Amino acid sequence: MPIAYAKSLIRDVPDFPKPGIIYKDIAPLLQDARAWKIVTDELADAVTEMHASKLLGVESRGFLFAAPIAYNLNKGVVLVRKPGKLPWETVTTEYELEYGTDRIEMHIDALEAGERVVIIDDVLATGGTAEATARLVEAAGGVVAGFVFLIELGGLKGRARLGDRPVFALYTF
């Protein structure tokens, strides 16, 4: 029942950010201490099963989940950001969007060769960002142990882009 309670706080916002899109707004869930703890604990359990030494939080809502989970599990946390946001040398990858391309990057020294990491974000939609983050990890010499999401938008089939790696989503819409 607690998981259902937390899910009930995710609200649909029609026509955001553009007409025809139904945005899953997690702000009410984050504002509720009980719900926030419920989902953070559930996501931490999934991360534990993946046996990784670091967690990668994808800008920006992925940071909200990666940081407290990393803290609770005594793991390092790595920030994956849009270009120009990190102060040190970076490794970068480009990926396709519905209308154009985008890039993400992380510090070049964020991972050791062969280090296992879990990629964490709030939503798995088409899988483009998650797939690009996996390429980024591999370019830096790391190994993707799995992916953890609060929400999966099942109809967009993003999971198919992530290969045979473990994927956990607490809620599927």
C-alpha positions as CSV (number, residue, x, y, z in Angstrom):
1,M,0.0,0.0,0.0
2,P,2.8,2.5,0.7
3,I,4.1,2.2,-2.9
4,A,0.5,2.8,-4.2
5,Y,0.3,5.9,-2.0
6,A,3.5,7.3,-3.4
7,K,2.3,6.6,-7.0
8,S,-1.0,8.4,-6.3
9,L,1.1,11.6,-5.8
10,I,2.4,11.6,-9.4
11,R,0.1,13.9,-11.3
12,D,-0.6,14.1,-15.0
13,V,-0.1,17.6,-16.6
14,P,-1.7,17.6,-20.0
15,D,-0.1,19.4,-22.9
16,F,3.2,20.0,-21.2
17,P,5.8,20.8,-22.5
18,K,3.8,20.9,-25.7
19,P,0.4,19.9,-27.0
20,G,-0.4,16.2,-26.9
21,I,2.1,15.3,-24.2
22,I,1.0,14.2,-20.8
23,Y,3.8,15.1,-18.4
24,K,4.3,13.0,-15.3
25,D,4.9,15.5,-12.5
26,I,6.8,14.1,-9.6
27,A,6.9,17.3,-7.6
28,P,4.0,16.3,-5.3
29,L,5.7,13.0,-4.5
30,L,9.0,14.8,-3.7
31,Q,7.2,17.3,-1.4
32,D,5.8,14.5,0.7
33,A,8.4,13.1,3.1
34,R,6.7,9.8,3.5
35,A,6.4,9.2,-0.2
36,W,9.9,10.4,-0.9
37,K,11.3,7.9,1.6
38,I,9.2,5.1,0.2
39,V,10.4,5.5,-3.3
40,T,14.0,6.2,-2.3
41,D,14.1,3.0,-0.3
42,E,12.5,0.9,-3.1
43,L,14.9,2.3,-5.7
44,A,17.8,1.6,-3.3
45,D,16.8,-2.0,-3.0
46,A,16.9,-2.3,-6.8
47,V,20.3,-0.7,-6.9
48,T,21.6,-3.2,-4.3
49,E,20.7,-6.1,-6.5
50,M,22.9,-4.7,-9.3
51,H,26.2,-4.8,-7.4
52,A,27.8,-1.5,-8.4
53,S,30.3,0.7,-6.7
54,K,29.0,4.0,-8.1
55,L,25.7,5.5,-9.1
56,L,25.3,7.9,-12.1
57,G,22.7,10.6,-11.7
58,V,21.5,12.0,-15.0
59,E,20.8,15.8,-15.1
60,S,18.8,16.9,-13.4
61,R,16.1,14.9,-11.7
62,G,18.3,11.8,-11.7
63,F,20.5,13.7,-9.2
64,L,17.5,13.7,-6.8
65,F,17.5,10.0,-6.7
66,A,21.1,9.0,-7.2
67,A,22.5,11.2,-4.3
68,P,20.3,9.9,-1.4
69,I,20.6,6.3,-2.6
70,A,24.4,6.6,-2.9
71,Y,24.6,8.1,0.5
72,N,22.4,5.3,2.1
73,L,24.3,2.5,0.3
74,N,27.8,4.1,0.9
75,K,28.5,4.4,-2.8
76,G,30.0,7.1,-4.9
77,V,27.8,9.3,-7.1
78,V,28.8,10.7,-10.5
79,L,27.0,13.5,-12.2
80,V,26.1,13.2,-15.9
81,R,25.4,16.8,-17.2
82,K,24.6,18.9,-20.2
83,P,27.8,20.3,-21.9
84,G,29.6,23.2,-20.2
85,K,28.3,22.4,-16.7
86,L,31.3,20.5,-15.4
87,P,34.5,22.3,-14.4
88,W,37.1,19.5,-15.3
89,E,38.0,17.6,-18.4
90,T,35.1,15.6,-19.7
91,V,34.1,12.6,-21.9
92,T,31.1,13.5,-24.1
93,T,28.6,11.7,-26.2
94,E,26.0,12.9,-28.6
95,Y,22.5,11.4,-29.1
96,E,19.4,11.8,-31.2
97,L,16.3,13.6,-30.0
98,E,13.0,13.8,-31.7
99,Y,14.0,17.1,-33.2
100,G,17.8,17.3,-33.5
101,T,20.6,16.1,-31.2
102,D,21.8,16.7,-27.7
103,R,25.0,15.9,-25.7
104,I,25.8,14.8,-22.2
105,E,29.2,14.5,-20.4
106,M,30.9,13.5,-17.2
107,H,34.3,14.1,-15.8
108,I,36.9,12.0,-17.5
109,D,38.3,10.7,-14.2
110,A,34.8,9.8,-12.7
111,L,35.3,6.1,-13.3
112,E,38.0,3.6,-13.0
113,A,38.5,1.0,-15.7
114,G,36.1,-1.9,-15.3
115,E,34.1,-0.1,-12.5
116,R,30.4,-1.2,-12.3
117,V,27.9,1.6,-12.2
118,V,24.1,2.0,-12.1
119,I,22.5,4.7,-14.2
120,I,19.7,6.5,-12.4
121,D,17.1,8.8,-13.8
122,D,13.5,9.8,-13.0
123,V,11.8,8.7,-16.3
124,L,12.5,6.1,-19.0
125,A,10.7,7.3,-22.1
126,T,12.2,6.6,-25.5
127,G,15.5,5.5,-23.9
128,G,17.7,7.9,-25.8
129,T,19.3,9.6,-22.8
130,A,19.8,6.3,-20.9
131,E,21.4,4.7,-24.0
132,A,23.7,7.7,-24.5
133,T,24.6,7.6,-20.8
134,A,25.6,3.9,-21.2
135,R,27.8,4.8,-24.1
136,L,29.4,7.5,-22.0
137,V,30.1,5.0,-19.2
138,E,31.6,2.5,-21.6
139,A,33.7,5.3,-23.3
140,A,35.2,6.1,-19.9
141,G,36.0,2.4,-19.3
142,G,33.1,1.6,-16.9
143,V,30.6,-1.2,-17.0
144,V,26.9,-0.6,-16.8
145,A,25.5,-2.8,-14.1
146,G,21.9,-1.7,-14.8
147,F,19.4,1.1,-15.0
148,V,17.0,2.3,-12.3
149,F,14.1,4.7,-12.9
150,L,11.2,6.0,-10.9
151,I,8.9,5.9,-13.9
152,E,8.8,4.0,-17.2
153,L,6.5,5.2,-20.0
154,G,5.9,1.7,-21.3
155,G,4.3,2.7,-24.6
156,L,7.4,4.5,-25.7
157,K,9.4,1.2,-25.6
158,G,12.6,2.8,-24.3
159,R,13.6,-0.4,-22.5
160,A,14.3,-2.0,-25.9
161,R,17.1,0.4,-26.5
162,L,19.0,-0.6,-23.4
163,G,20.0,-4.1,-24.5
164,D,20.1,-7.0,-22.1
165,R,21.2,-5.0,-19.1
166,P,19.0,-5.1,-16.0
167,V,16.3,-2.3,-16.0
168,F,14.2,-1.5,-13.0
169,A,11.3,1.0,-12.9
170,L,9.2,1.4,-9.8
171,Y,6.2,2.6,-11.7
172,T,5.1,1.9,-15.3
173,F,2.5,4.1,-17.0
